Amino acid sequence: MADDTVLPIPNLSLPQHLFTLINPSLGHLHDVARKSLLEGIKADNMAPYYRALTSSSGIDVDPALLESMEKANEEQLKKLDERLAEAQKTEGESEISDALKARANHLTRIGDKDAAVAAQRLALEKTPGLGSRIDITLTLIRIGFFFGDNTLITENLAGAEKLIEEGGDWDRRNRLKVYRGLHAVSIRQFKLGGELLLDALSTFTATELISYNDFVALAVISNTLTLPRVDLKKKLIASPEVISVLPELPVLEDLLRNLYDCHYAKFFVALATLEQTYLLPSRLLSPHTRYYVREMRILAYAQLLESYRSVTLESLGGAFGVSVDYIDRELSRFIANGRLHCTIDKVHGIVETTRPSIKTAQYEKVVKQGDVLLNSLQRLSKVLY
């Protein structure tokens, strides 16, 4: 295998199909997901993965299919073991490394997690080339994504960063940005993830991890939440990469443009559509759907209120296309939690903005940090004396 060849293993579309199948609320997608999952399993003879599927996945295990795939796996593994034994006896370090990588990639392809991780680590240990070592580490990260193993992902992200710093090439550096960005989004670090994905937007090549359209969609979703409004136009709306994909993702175009253009009623409709059609069905984003939708609502409320000293609840409700009671409940909750800087005058039905003083905020920060320092010193004095 050439150093610059990146194999799309394991097949990362399969966990998404499985997620769809085990989610009762996505029943309208079950038939397509079941078919795609089985086709992917058959294509790569994924006997270990197929065996691990439970009845909750909506798939009845076919004993004949399982037996045929296991037989094919055994035959292929036997050939790879023979090739490795031959290389160890008569050939050099490079040939042994290639044989180890081939064996590890086979185990990765068929979804045998424990054996694949062990084989990839052995190949990493025995492989001399820096580029190949980075590729193996990235494969271990993909195994982590496939099985939802966050420990495996974080360990190998750190390892990949260390190897990249030793002299990784431009392509592998950019691939790692996508891997790091995807992981950051998966653990709700939308700001870091958005920055990394945006940085890789014009140089994206990591199709073994995520499709280009899904990558752009993820970049738009994360950065719409975290970028200042002035940067939405420059970095997203006017980006050639985003422009080329947005027509295929109309709900994201509606979300982005309506937020930027302050069409808040249309923005709320786009946000609700995004929640049902993209966030909830996504294995990666589903756990963060409530958080994301809430934060986007807060962002829109804050953006509108920033332009006014006071505004009526009726006007706010009209702007967002919701009732006065709804906007009252929403704002009350976010004000109480300190997320919006305004007050509600229920008698006159007015919302008045209260922009916090920068000096006051700095003073409170100093006081809070001073209290922490004094408490630490008191605990230290008890230990010393």
C-alpha atoms as a printed R data frame, in Angstrom:
    type eleno elety resid chain resno       x       y      z
1   ATOM     1    CA   MET     A     1   0.000   0.000  0.000
2   ATOM     2    CA   ALA     A     2   1.353   3.393 -0.985
3   ATOM     3    CA   ASP     A     3   2.048   5.830  1.807
4   ATOM     4    CA   ASP     A     4  -0.521   8.341  0.523
5   ATOM     5    CA   THR     A     5  -3.368   5.834  0.194
6   ATOM     6    CA   VAL     A     6  -6.002   6.242  2.897
7   ATOM     7    CA   LEU     A     7  -8.440   3.340  3.076
8   ATOM     8    CA   PRO     A     8 -12.048   4.211  4.072
9   ATOM     9    CA   ILE     A     9 -12.081   1.615  6.847
10  ATOM    10    CA   PRO     A    10 -14.024   0.940  8.928
11  ATOM    11    CA   ASN     A    11 -17.142   2.018  7.006
12  ATOM    12    CA   LEU     A    12 -18.331   4.940  9.135
13  ATOM    13    CA   SER     A    13 -21.748   5.126  7.488
14  ATOM    14    CA   LEU     A    14 -22.775   1.872  9.206
15  ATOM    15    CA   PRO     A    15 -22.951   3.194 12.816
16  ATOM    16    CA   GLN     A    16 -25.232   5.963 11.516
17  ATOM    17    CA   HIS     A    17 -27.556   3.382  9.924
18  ATOM    18    CA   LEU     A    18 -27.523   1.369 13.158
19  ATOM    19    CA   PHE     A    19 -28.316   4.505 15.192
20  ATOM    20    CA   THR     A    20 -31.307   5.149 12.933
21  ATOM    21    CA   LEU     A    21 -32.548   1.574 13.364
22  ATOM    22    CA   ILE     A    22 -32.434   1.550 17.168
23  ATOM    23    CA   ASN     A    23 -34.142   4.945 17.443
24  ATOM    24    CA   PRO     A    24 -37.951   4.399 17.532
25  ATOM    25    CA   SER     A    25 -38.657   8.025 16.645
26  ATOM    26    CA   LEU     A    26 -36.948   7.519 13.274
27  ATOM    27    CA   GLY     A    27 -39.279   4.727 12.187
28  ATOM    28    CA   HIS     A    28 -39.863   6.339  8.777
29  ATOM    29    CA   LEU     A    29 -36.157   5.827  8.009
30  ATOM    30    CA   HIS     A    30 -35.853   2.246  9.286
31  ATOM    31    CA   ASP     A    31 -36.352   0.398  5.993
32  ATOM    32    CA   VAL     A    32 -33.672   2.364  4.141
33  ATOM    33    CA   ALA     A    33 -31.286   2.164  7.117
34  ATOM    34    CA   ARG     A    34 -31.767  -1.613  7.493
35  ATOM    35    CA   LYS     A    35 -31.080  -2.187  3.799
36  ATOM    36    CA   SER     A    36 -27.990   0.067  3.753
37  ATOM    37    CA   LEU     A    37 -26.617  -1.505  6.936
38  ATOM    38    CA   LEU     A    38 -26.932  -5.042  5.592
39  ATOM    39    CA   GLU     A    39 -25.414  -4.078  2.240
40  ATOM    40    CA   GLY     A    40 -22.415  -2.513  3.990
41  ATOM    41    CA   ILE     A    41 -21.936  -5.548  6.236
42  ATOM    42    CA   LYS     A    42 -22.061  -7.935  3.271
43  ATOM    43    CA   ALA     A    43 -19.722  -5.798  1.152
44  ATOM    44    CA   ASP     A    44 -16.919  -6.029  3.723
45  ATOM    45    CA   ASN     A    45 -17.781  -9.501  5.131
46  ATOM    46    CA   MET     A    46 -18.206  -7.945  8.573
47  ATOM    47    CA   ALA     A    47 -18.956 -11.166 10.466
48  ATOM    48    CA   PRO     A    48 -17.761  -9.977 13.917
49  ATOM    49    CA   TYR     A    49 -19.799  -6.769 13.646
50  ATOM    50    CA   TYR     A    50 -22.851  -8.639 12.320
51  ATOM    51    CA   ARG     A    51 -22.630 -11.136 15.175
52  ATOM    52    CA   ALA     A    52 -22.533  -8.303 17.713
53  ATOM    53    CA   LEU     A    53 -25.767  -6.769 16.473
54  ATOM    54    CA   THR     A    54 -28.616  -7.413 18.887
55  ATOM    55    CA   SER     A    55 -32.323  -7.755 18.289
56  ATOM    56    CA   SER     A    56 -32.729  -4.103 19.302
57  ATOM    57    CA   SER     A    57 -31.082  -3.100 16.029
58  ATOM    58    CA   GLY     A    58 -34.067  -4.314 14.054
59  ATOM    59    CA   ILE     A    59 -32.008  -6.934 12.218
60  ATOM    60    CA   ASP     A    60 -32.596 -10.675 12.500
61  ATOM    61    CA   VAL     A    61 -29.267 -12.474 12.225
62  ATOM    62    CA   ASP     A    62 -29.138 -14.831  9.228
63  ATOM    63    CA   PRO     A    63 -27.085 -17.885 10.340
64  ATOM    64    CA   ALA     A    64 -26.222 -18.858  6.753
65  ATOM    65    CA   LEU     A    65 -24.961 -15.349  5.942
66  ATOM    66    CA   LEU     A    66 -22.971 -15.218  9.188
67  ATOM    67    CA   GLU     A    67 -21.370 -18.601  8.462
68  ATOM    68    CA   SER     A    68 -20.399 -17.626  4.902
69  ATOM    69    CA   MET     A    69 -18.841 -14.355  6.068
70  ATOM    70    CA   GLU     A    70 -16.940 -16.064  8.894
71  ATOM    71    CA   LYS     A    71 -15.570 -18.605  6.405
72  ATOM    72    CA   ALA     A    72 -14.444 -15.820  4.057
73  ATOM    73    CA   ASN     A    73 -12.804 -13.992  7.005
74  ATOM    74    CA   GLU     A    74 -10.926 -17.119  8.094
75  ATOM    75    CA   GLU     A    75  -9.623 -17.769  4.589
76  ATOM    76    CA   GLN     A    76  -8.454 -14.190  4.142
77  ATOM    77    CA   LEU     A    77  -6.840 -14.069  7.584
78  ATOM    78    CA   LYS     A    78  -5.029 -17.338  6.873
79  ATOM    79    CA   LYS     A    79  -3.565 -15.862  3.674
80  ATOM    80    CA   LEU     A    80  -2.477 -12.723  5.504
81  ATOM    81    CA   ASP     A    81  -0.879 -14.736  8.323
82  ATOM    82    CA   GLU     A    82   1.024 -16.829  5.763
83  ATOM    83    CA   ARG     A    83   2.203 -13.674  4.005
84  ATOM    84    CA   LEU     A    84   3.349 -12.210  7.340
85  ATOM    85    CA   ALA     A    85   5.220 -15.421  8.277
86  ATOM    86    CA   GLU     A    86   6.964 -15.416  4.906
87  ATOM    87    CA   ALA     A    87   7.980 -11.772  5.265
88  ATOM    88    CA   GLN     A    88   9.363 -12.405  8.756
89  ATOM    89    CA   LYS     A    89  11.458 -15.304  7.483
90  ATOM    90    CA   THR     A    90  12.882 -14.029  4.212
91  ATOM    91    CA   GLU     A    91  12.193 -10.315  3.762
92  ATOM    92    CA   GLY     A    92  13.072  -6.998  5.307
93  ATOM    93    CA   GLU     A    93  11.540  -4.469  7.683
94  ATOM    94    CA   SER     A    94   9.465  -2.720  5.015
95  ATOM    95    CA   GLU     A    95   7.829  -5.950  3.796
96  ATOM    96    CA   ILE     A    96   7.066  -7.035  7.372
97  ATOM    97    CA   SER     A    97   5.480  -3.655  8.039
98  ATOM    98    CA   ASP     A    98   3.324  -3.948  4.899
99  ATOM    99    CA   ALA     A    99   2.190  -7.436  5.925
100 ATOM   100    CA   LEU     A   100   1.301  -6.244  9.436
101 ATOM   101    CA   LYS     A   101  -0.647  -3.285  8.038
102 ATOM   102    CA   ALA     A   102  -2.535  -5.508  5.605
103 ATOM   103    CA   ARG     A   103  -3.529  -7.855  8.425
104 ATOM   104    CA   ALA     A   104  -4.563  -4.949 10.682
105 ATOM   105    CA   ASN     A   105  -6.590  -3.337  7.900
106 ATOM   106    CA   HIS     A   106  -8.438  -6.602  7.242
107 ATOM   107    CA   LEU     A   107  -9.459  -6.872 10.905
108 ATOM   108    CA   THR     A   108 -10.478  -3.204 10.865
109 ATOM   109    CA   ARG     A   109 -12.572  -3.663  7.726
110 ATOM   110    CA   ILE     A   110 -14.564  -6.602  9.148
111 ATOM   111    CA   GLY     A   111 -15.333  -4.763 12.415
112 ATOM   112    CA   ASP     A   112 -13.428  -6.958 14.882
113 ATOM   113    CA   LYS     A   113 -12.675  -4.138 17.321
114 ATOM   114    CA   ASP     A   114 -10.329  -5.729 19.875
115 ATOM   115    CA   ALA     A   115  -8.319  -7.674 17.302
116 ATOM   116    CA   ALA     A   116  -8.166  -4.655 14.983
117 ATOM   117    CA   VAL     A   117  -6.923  -2.281 17.693
118 ATOM   118    CA   ALA     A   118  -4.256  -4.767 18.807
119 ATOM   119    CA   ALA     A   119  -3.144  -5.394 15.198
120 ATOM   120    CA   GLN     A   120  -3.015  -1.673 14.349
121 ATOM   121    CA   ARG     A   121  -0.934  -0.972 17.459
122 ATOM   122    CA   LEU     A   122   1.486  -3.763 16.523
123 ATOM   123    CA   ALA     A   123   1.744  -2.360 12.991
124 ATOM   124    CA   LEU     A   124   2.357   1.112 14.466
125 ATOM   125    CA   GLU     A   125   5.163  -0.271 16.603
126 ATOM   126    CA   LYS     A   126   6.834  -2.044 13.681
127 ATOM   127    CA   THR     A   127   6.372   0.639 10.999
128 ATOM   128    CA   PRO     A   128   9.377   2.958 10.468
129 ATOM   129    CA   GLY     A   129   7.934   5.656  8.166
130 ATOM   130    CA   LEU     A   130   6.470   8.747  9.875
131 ATOM   131    CA   GLY     A   131   3.719   9.166  7.268
132 ATOM   132    CA   SER     A   132   2.581   5.555  7.633
133 ATOM   133    CA   ARG     A   133   2.643   5.846 11.423
134 ATOM   134    CA   ILE     A   134   0.351   8.887 11.231
135 ATOM   135    CA   ASP     A   135  -2.000   6.989  8.894
136 ATOM   136    CA   ILE     A   136  -2.196   4.049 11.320
137 ATOM   137    CA   THR     A   137  -2.953   6.431 14.201
138 ATOM   138    CA   LEU     A   138  -5.723   8.045 12.167
139 ATOM   139    CA   THR     A   139  -7.127   4.565 11.482
140 ATOM   140    CA   LEU     A   140  -7.226   3.913 15.237
141 ATOM   141    CA   ILE     A   141  -9.164   7.170 15.655
142 ATOM   142    CA   ARG     A   142 -11.660   6.030 13.016
143 ATOM   143    CA   ILE     A   143 -12.106   2.730 14.870
144 ATOM   144    CA   GLY     A   144 -12.894   4.824 17.940
145 ATOM   145    CA   PHE     A   145 -15.486   6.821 15.997
146 ATOM   146    CA   PHE     A   146 -16.983   3.623 14.571
147 ATOM   147    CA   PHE     A   147 -17.508   2.005 17.975
148 ATOM   148    CA   GLY     A   148 -18.109   5.230 19.933
149 ATOM   149    CA   ASP     A   149 -14.969   4.695 22.034
150 ATOM   150    CA   ASN     A   150 -14.039   8.184 23.244
151 ATOM   151    CA   THR     A   151 -10.958   6.970 25.134
152 ATOM   152    CA   LEU     A   152  -9.520   5.393 21.988
153 ATOM   153    CA   ILE     A   153 -10.230   8.592 20.056
154 ATOM   154    CA   THR     A   154  -8.612  10.988 22.557
155 ATOM   155    CA   GLU     A   155  -5.534   8.809 23.112
156 ATOM   156    CA   ASN     A   156  -4.808   8.583 19.403
157 ATOM   157    CA   LEU     A   157  -5.649  12.207 18.655
158 ATOM   158    CA   ALA     A   158  -2.883  13.110 21.102
159 ATOM   159    CA   GLY     A   159  -0.583  10.566 19.459
160 ATOM   160    CA   ALA     A   160  -1.364  11.877 15.976
161 ATOM   161    CA   GLU     A   161  -0.682  15.489 17.032
162 ATOM   162    CA   LYS     A   162   2.684  14.446 18.439
163 ATOM   163    CA   LEU     A   163   3.623  12.617 15.235
164 ATOM   164    CA   ILE     A   164   2.457  15.548 13.094
165 ATOM   165    CA   GLU     A   165   4.697  17.891 15.070
166 ATOM   166    CA   GLU     A   166   7.641  15.621 14.305
167 ATOM   167    CA   GLY     A   167   7.225  16.340 10.609
168 ATOM   168    CA   GLY     A   168   3.823  15.469  9.220
169 ATOM   169    CA   ASP     A   169   3.094  16.667  5.687
170 ATOM   170    CA   TRP     A   170   0.508  19.265  4.661
171 ATOM   171    CA   ASP     A   171  -2.182  16.738  3.706
172 ATOM   172    CA   ARG     A   172  -2.000  14.809  6.975
173 ATOM   173    CA   ARG     A   173  -2.006  18.035  9.006
174 ATOM   174    CA   ASN     A   174  -5.225  19.077  7.324
175 ATOM   175    CA   ARG     A   175  -6.771  15.628  7.779
176 ATOM   176    CA   LEU     A   176  -6.015  15.796 11.488
177 ATOM   177    CA   LYS     A   177  -7.827  19.148 11.740
178 ATOM   178    CA   VAL     A   178 -10.977  17.439 10.446
179 ATOM   179    CA   TYR     A   179 -10.580  14.542 12.905
180 ATOM   180    CA   ARG     A   180 -10.058  16.954 15.800
181 ATOM   181    CA   GLY     A   181 -12.952  19.144 14.686
182 ATOM   182    CA   LEU     A   182 -15.324  16.196 14.408
183 ATOM   183    CA   HIS     A   183 -14.355  14.968 17.867
184 ATOM   184    CA   ALA     A   184 -14.723  18.452 19.379
185 ATOM   185    CA   VAL     A   185 -18.250  18.779 17.987
186 ATOM   186    CA   SER     A   186 -19.099  15.275 19.242
187 ATOM   187    CA   ILE     A   187 -18.260  16.353 22.829
188 ATOM   188    CA   ARG     A   188 -20.122  19.683 22.521
189 ATOM   189    CA   GLN     A   189 -17.067  21.888 22.042
190 ATOM   190    CA   PHE     A   190 -18.732  23.733 19.169
191 ATOM   191    CA   LYS     A   191 -16.393  26.736 19.189
192 ATOM   192    CA   LEU     A   192 -13.183  24.690 18.932
193 ATOM   193    CA   GLY     A   193 -14.765  22.243 16.515
194 ATOM   194    CA   GLY     A   194 -16.128  25.037 14.347
195 ATOM   195    CA   GLU     A   195 -12.731  26.759 14.148
196 ATOM   196    CA   LEU     A   196 -10.987  23.543 13.113
197 ATOM   197    CA   LEU     A   197 -13.604  22.625 10.510
198 ATOM   198    CA   LEU     A   198 -13.606  26.152  9.098
199 ATOM   199    CA   ASP     A   199  -9.817  26.085  8.875
200 ATOM   200    CA   ALA     A   200  -9.981  22.845  6.856
201 ATOM   201    CA   LEU     A   201 -12.844  23.970  4.617
202 ATOM   202    CA   SER     A   202 -10.752  24.844  1.559
203 ATOM   203    CA   THR     A   203  -8.338  21.918  1.942
204 ATOM   204    CA   PHE     A   204 -10.713  19.079  2.860
205 ATOM   205    CA   THR     A   205  -9.582  15.601  1.780
206 ATOM   206    CA   ALA     A   206 -10.697  13.404  4.716
207 ATOM   207    CA   THR     A   207 -13.449  11.561  2.826
208 ATOM   208    CA   GLU     A   208 -12.546   8.364  4.699
209 ATOM   209    CA   LEU     A   209 -14.008  10.021  7.811
210 ATOM   210    CA   ILE     A   210 -16.969  12.063  6.567
211 ATOM   211    CA   SER     A   211 -18.494  12.994  3.212
212 ATOM   212    CA   TYR     A   212 -17.813  16.490  1.875
213 ATOM   213    CA   ASN     A   213 -21.456  17.608  2.110
214 ATOM   214    CA   ASP     A   214 -21.741  16.362  5.702
215 ATOM   215    CA   PHE     A   215 -18.449  18.075  6.525
216 ATOM   216    CA   VAL     A   216 -19.659  21.426  5.161
217 ATOM   217    CA   ALA     A   217 -23.007  20.983  6.948
218 ATOM   218    CA   LEU     A   218 -21.203  20.358 10.245
219 ATOM   219    CA   ALA     A   219 -18.981  23.407  9.682
220 ATOM   220    CA   VAL     A   220 -22.051  25.581  9.036
221 ATOM   221    CA   ILE     A   221 -24.013  24.205 12.018
222 ATOM   222    CA   SER     A   222 -21.186  24.680 14.518
223 ATOM   223    CA   ASN     A   223 -20.022  28.080 13.242
224 ATOM   224    CA   THR     A   224 -23.520  29.570 12.947
225 ATOM   225    CA   LEU     A   225 -23.718  29.149 16.710
226 ATOM   226    CA   THR     A   226 -20.253  30.431 17.617
227 ATOM   227    CA   LEU     A   227 -19.181  33.045 15.041
228 ATOM   228    CA   PRO     A   228 -19.900  36.747 15.643
229 ATOM   229    CA   ARG     A   229 -22.540  38.051 13.234
230 ATOM   230    CA   VAL     A   230 -19.984  40.135 11.345
231 ATOM   231    CA   ASP     A   231 -18.016  36.948 10.525
232 ATOM   232    CA   LEU     A   232 -21.030  34.954  9.309
233 ATOM   233    CA   LYS     A   233 -20.997  36.837  6.017
234 ATOM   234    CA   LYS     A   234 -17.251  36.733  5.489
235 ATOM   235    CA   LYS     A   235 -16.499  33.180  6.602
236 ATOM   236    CA   LEU     A   236 -19.692  31.273  5.773
237 ATOM   237    CA   ILE     A   237 -22.201  33.074  3.541
238 ATOM   238    CA   ALA     A   238 -19.501  34.339  1.135
239 ATOM   239    CA   SER     A   239 -17.353  31.170  1.293
240 ATOM   240    CA   PRO     A   240 -17.095  29.469 -2.136
241 ATOM   241    CA   GLU     A   241 -17.057  26.032 -0.473
242 ATOM   242    CA   VAL     A   242 -20.234  26.772  1.470
243 ATOM   243    CA   ILE     A   243 -21.941  28.421 -1.517
244 ATOM   244    CA   SER     A   244 -21.319  25.306 -3.641
245 ATOM   245    CA   VAL     A   245 -23.015  22.991 -1.110
246 ATOM   246    CA   LEU     A   246 -25.813  25.099  0.429
247 ATOM   247    CA   PRO     A   247 -28.240  24.582 -2.509
248 ATOM   248    CA   GLU     A   248 -28.186  20.867 -1.613
249 ATOM   249    CA   LEU     A   249 -28.844  21.745  2.061
250 ATOM   250    CA   PRO     A   250 -31.685  24.298  1.855
251 ATOM   251    CA   VAL     A   251 -32.535  24.152  5.571
252 ATOM   252    CA   LEU     A   252 -28.997  25.270  6.461
253 ATOM   253    CA   GLU     A   253 -29.159  28.067  3.920
254 ATOM   254    CA   ASP     A   254 -32.439  29.255  5.469
255 ATOM   255    CA   LEU     A   255 -30.976  29.054  8.981
256 ATOM   256    CA   LEU     A   256 -27.805  30.933  8.130
257 ATOM   257    CA   ARG     A   257 -29.262  33.658  5.916
258 ATOM   258    CA   ASN     A   258 -32.330  34.372  8.055
259 ATOM   259    CA   LEU     A   259 -30.193  34.731 11.192
260 ATOM   260    CA   TYR     A   260 -27.820  37.084  9.391
261 ATOM   261    CA   ASP     A   261 -30.626  39.078  7.743
262 ATOM   262    CA   CYS     A   262 -32.605  39.253 11.035
263 ATOM   263    CA   HIS     A   263 -35.671  37.459  9.666
264 ATOM   264    CA   TYR     A   264 -36.313  35.817 13.009
265 ATOM   265    CA   ALA     A   265 -39.689  34.189 12.310
266 ATOM   266    CA   LYS     A   266 -38.194  32.398  9.288
267 ATOM   267    CA   PHE     A   267 -35.108  31.602 11.350
268 ATOM   268    CA   PHE     A   268 -37.263  29.860 13.987
269 ATOM   269    CA   VAL     A   269 -38.964  27.771 11.291
270 ATOM   270    CA   ALA     A   270 -35.557  26.809  9.831
271 ATOM   271    CA   LEU     A   271 -34.242  25.932 13.302
272 ATOM   272    CA   ALA     A   272 -37.252  23.677 14.002
273 ATOM   273    CA   THR     A   273 -36.810  22.006 10.590
274 ATOM   274    CA   LEU     A   274 -33.092  21.505 11.205
275 ATOM   275    CA   GLU     A   275 -33.849  19.903 14.574
276 ATOM   276    CA   GLN     A   276 -36.207  17.318 13.068
277 ATOM   277    CA   THR     A   277 -34.446  16.602  9.782
278 ATOM   278    CA   TYR     A   278 -30.756  16.845 10.643
279 ATOM   279    CA   LEU     A   279 -29.932  17.119 14.355
280 ATOM   280    CA   LEU     A   280 -32.136  14.415 15.901
281 ATOM   281    CA   PRO     A   281 -31.426  11.806 13.161
282 ATOM   282    CA   SER     A   282 -27.650  12.386 13.447
283 ATOM   283    CA   ARG     A   283 -25.638   9.955 15.576
284 ATOM   284    CA   LEU     A   284 -23.069  12.701 16.159
285 ATOM   285    CA   LEU     A   285 -25.400  15.615 16.920
286 ATOM   286    CA   SER     A   286 -28.463  13.948 18.440
287 ATOM   287    CA   PRO     A   287 -27.136  14.049 22.066
288 ATOM   288    CA   HIS     A   288 -26.583  17.807 21.715
289 ATOM   289    CA   THR     A   289 -29.850  18.738 19.969
290 ATOM   290    CA   ARG     A   290 -31.617  20.364 22.955
291 ATOM   291    CA   TYR     A   291 -28.465  22.301 23.874
292 ATOM   292    CA   TYR     A   292 -27.902  23.502 20.304
293 ATOM   293    CA   VAL     A   293 -31.511  24.587 19.723
294 ATOM   294    CA   ARG     A   294 -31.598  26.409 23.080
295 ATOM   295    CA   GLU     A   295 -28.327  28.235 22.420
296 ATOM   296    CA   MET     A   296 -29.442  29.253 18.939
297 ATOM   297    CA   ARG     A   297 -32.657  30.720 20.381
298 ATOM   298    CA   ILE     A   298 -30.648  32.665 22.970
299 ATOM   299    CA   LEU     A   299 -28.345  33.913 20.198
300 ATOM   300    CA   ALA     A   300 -31.301  35.176 18.155
301 ATOM   301    CA   TYR     A   301 -32.967  36.863 21.165
302 ATOM   302    CA   ALA     A   302 -29.692  38.557 22.153
303 ATOM   303    CA   GLN     A   303 -29.065  39.696 18.569
304 ATOM   304    CA   LEU     A   304 -32.473  41.391 18.338
305 ATOM   305    CA   LEU     A   305 -32.380  42.928 21.835
306 ATOM   306    CA   GLU     A   306 -28.914  44.357 21.207
307 ATOM   307    CA   SER     A   307 -30.472  46.885 18.804
308 ATOM   308    CA   TYR     A   308 -32.989  48.285 21.300
309 ATOM   309    CA   ARG     A   309 -33.110  49.924 24.720
310 ATOM   310    CA   SER     A   310 -36.683  48.689 25.094
311 ATOM   311    CA   VAL     A   311 -39.173  46.744 22.989
312 ATOM   312    CA   THR     A   312 -42.695  45.477 23.609
313 ATOM   313    CA   LEU     A   313 -43.382  41.788 24.185
314 ATOM   314    CA   GLU     A   314 -45.957  41.985 21.397
315 ATOM   315    CA   SER     A   315 -43.317  43.234 18.949
316 ATOM   316    CA   LEU     A   316 -40.895  40.513 20.036
317 ATOM   317    CA   GLY     A   317 -43.526  37.821 19.607
318 ATOM   318    CA   GLY     A   318 -44.361  39.162 16.161
319 ATOM   319    CA   ALA     A   319 -40.704  39.261 15.145
320 ATOM   320    CA   PHE     A   320 -40.201  35.612 16.080
321 ATOM   321    CA   GLY     A   321 -43.610  34.429 14.904
322 ATOM   322    CA   VAL     A   322 -44.690  33.227 18.365
323 ATOM   323    CA   SER     A   323 -47.268  34.241 20.969
324 ATOM   324    CA   VAL     A   324 -46.680  36.842 23.683
325 ATOM   325    CA   ASP     A   325 -47.040  34.149 26.376
326 ATOM   326    CA   TYR     A   326 -44.362  32.007 24.695
327 ATOM   327    CA   ILE     A   327 -41.858  34.855 24.371
328 ATOM   328    CA   ASP     A   328 -42.573  35.885 27.978
329 ATOM   329    CA   ARG     A   329 -41.822  32.364 29.279
330 ATOM   330    CA   GLU     A   330 -38.703  32.048 27.120
331 ATOM   331    CA   LEU     A   331 -37.181  35.370 28.111
332 ATOM   332    CA   SER     A   332 -38.059  34.903 31.807
333 ATOM   333    CA   ARG     A   333 -36.211  31.592 31.883
334 ATOM   334    CA   PHE     A   334 -33.118  32.892 30.101
335 ATOM   335    CA   ILE     A   335 -33.021  36.111 32.165
336 ATOM   336    CA   ALA     A   336 -33.235  34.112 35.412
337 ATOM   337    CA   ASN     A   337 -30.323  31.961 34.246
338 ATOM   338    CA   GLY     A   338 -28.226  35.024 33.449
339 ATOM   339    CA   ARG     A   339 -28.179  34.274 29.715
340 ATOM   340    CA   LEU     A   340 -29.964  37.461 28.594
341 ATOM   341    CA   HIS     A   341 -29.244  40.935 29.986
342 ATOM   342    CA   CYS     A   342 -32.679  42.504 30.132
343 ATOM   343    CA   THR     A   343 -35.725  42.887 32.376
344 ATOM   344    CA   ILE     A   344 -39.431  42.402 31.707
345 ATOM   345    CA   ASP     A   345 -41.961  45.040 32.761
346 ATOM   346    CA   LYS     A   346 -45.102  42.896 32.937
347 ATOM   347    CA   VAL     A   347 -47.365  45.879 33.724
348 ATOM   348    CA   HIS     A   348 -46.533  47.734 30.522
349 ATOM   349    CA   GLY     A   349 -45.567  44.622 28.492
350 ATOM   350    CA   ILE     A   350 -42.059  45.940 27.770
351 ATOM   351    CA   VAL     A   351 -38.617  44.309 27.674
352 ATOM   352    CA   GLU     A   352 -35.811  46.683 28.701
353 ATOM   353    CA   THR     A   353 -32.198  45.813 27.944
354 ATOM   354    CA   THR     A   354 -29.600  46.142 30.713
355 ATOM   355    CA   ARG     A   355 -26.158  46.086 29.182
356 ATOM   356    CA   PRO     A   356 -23.657  44.940 31.832
357 ATOM   357    CA   SER     A   357 -20.815  47.306 32.688
358 ATOM   358    CA   ILE     A   358 -17.397  46.009 31.642
359 ATOM   359    CA   LYS     A   359 -15.800  47.517 34.754
360 ATOM   360    CA   THR     A   360 -18.396  45.869 36.988
361 ATOM   361    CA   ALA     A   361 -17.774  42.515 35.345
362 ATOM   362    CA   GLN     A   362 -14.004  42.923 35.795
363 ATOM   363    CA   TYR     A   363 -14.470  43.886 39.448
364 ATOM   364    CA   GLU     A   364 -16.659  40.845 40.109
365 ATOM   365    CA   LYS     A   365 -14.081  38.629 38.415
366 ATOM   366    CA   VAL     A   366 -11.259  40.013 40.594
367 ATOM   367    CA   VAL     A   367 -13.341  39.546 43.755
368 ATOM   368    CA   LYS     A   368 -14.231  35.983 42.820
369 ATOM   369    CA   GLN     A   369 -10.632  35.076 41.976
370 ATOM   370    CA   GLY     A   370  -9.440  36.797 45.168
371 ATOM   371    CA   ASP     A   371 -11.825  34.673 47.249
372 ATOM   372    CA   VAL     A   372 -10.481  31.525 45.620
373 ATOM   373    CA   LEU     A   373  -6.896  32.597 46.315
374 ATOM   374    CA   LEU     A   374  -7.638  33.436 49.975
375 ATOM   375    CA   ASN     A   375  -9.345  30.080 50.497
376 ATOM   376    CA   SER     A   376  -6.351  28.288 48.980
377 ATOM   377    CA   LEU     A   377  -3.944  30.196 51.220
378 ATOM   378    CA   GLN     A   378  -6.023  29.382 54.319
379 ATOM   379    CA   ARG     A   379  -5.990  25.657 53.470
380 ATOM   380    CA   LEU     A   380  -2.237  25.814 52.866
381 ATOM   381    CA   SER     A   381  -1.626  27.557 56.211
382 ATOM   382    CA   LYS     A   382  -3.533  24.788 58.019
383 ATOM   383    CA   VAL     A   383  -1.312  22.187 56.416
384 ATOM   384    CA   LEU     A   384   1.921  24.062 57.193
385 ATOM   385    CA   TYR     A   385   1.070  25.116 60.735
